[in-house]
Amino acid sequence: MGTQGIRAVLFLAVCSTAGLVAPASTVLAAEGLCHHERIARVPLHDDLGFLNIPVQINGHPAGMIVDTGSEGSLLSPEAAERFDVQLDPSVHTVMRGTGGMGRMVPNVILRSLRLGGLETGPVSVPVGDLPGKPVTQPPVEGLVGGDLLSRYDVEFNVAEGWLTFWSVKNGSAACAGPVDWHVIYRAVPLQSAGRRVVVQVLLDGMPLRALVDSGARSRIVSDKAVEKLGVTARTLSADPGGLTSGVDGHQQVYHWHRFHTFQIGQEEEKAPVLTVAPLHDSVDMLLGSDWFAAHRVWISYQTGTLYVMPALKRQAAQKDD
């Protein structure tokens, strides 16, 4: 599993398409007690662990990484120069990465930011470099973070290549997703961490707080957490690994280590290989894009619930339909 550019991005002090356009539709929830409105469905690409979607920024086609682990969205300096954006003099943002370093960056105003058929602008976003991004056409020019994602319920279907935005008519648990899922799925409680969400997992039987982070390229567990499991620095030194950096530019060492079990909800995985690295955050672990790719994931920001089921291949899903 690749780890170049792994990071969780935390934005502080933020004030405030290319692709297929699906018509808005209203779907009766499985419980029969409320309605979900599908706001937009956007193509979702998995490019070497970077989950990205086509967007339009002030009418210009671009790509953006979908990052549930980031408090806010982000625009690259190159896009800020090309796409006719205006400086937001009233707002600056402190950007922090997994290295724990912080730096102040300017914000700009996007008059229009379209995600498929969903218009999210005008919006103020910070300008900053991405430490790693896929080579795509159109180029990836930033992140879509929690400031925009948390307005909706968001459904990830990496196997079939779709990201769907849902609006729930009320905030009751009975209105929570998922819509039209055909196999058994699990509902797991979420905790709010600003505009990010955290779930409890078990690693070798030990409870950990895991950030649901589609912007991280792998599942990453902190070195401090694994030390409590008896995995020492000396043990890790015998594992393969390398160097990575976050948006703060700070480099740090990571290792790949095999554990006994990993469990979220009722789903248990045997002998998982996870990335171990320092995490300067309030969580013990990141649930990265490799986990998203193996599941169908519905994040209900309104009700604080995570819905998960095993990923279905396109052919299997078509047969089931």
Secondary structure, DSSP 4 states (H G I P E B T S, - for coil): ---TT----EEES-----S--PPPEEEE-TTSS-EEEEEEEEE-EEETTEEEEEEEETTEEEEEEE-TT-SS-EE-HHHHHHTT-EEEEEEEEEEE-TT--EEEEEEEEES-EEETTEE--SEEEEB---S-----SSPEEEEE-HHHHTTSEEEEETTTTEEEEEEESS-SGGG---SS--S--EEEE-EEETTEEEEEEEETTEEEEEEE-TTSSS-EEEHHHHHHTT--HHHHHTS-EEEEE-TT--EEEEEEEE-SEEEETTEEEES-EEEEE---SSSSEEE-HHHHHTEEEEEETTTTEEEEEE---HHHHHHH-
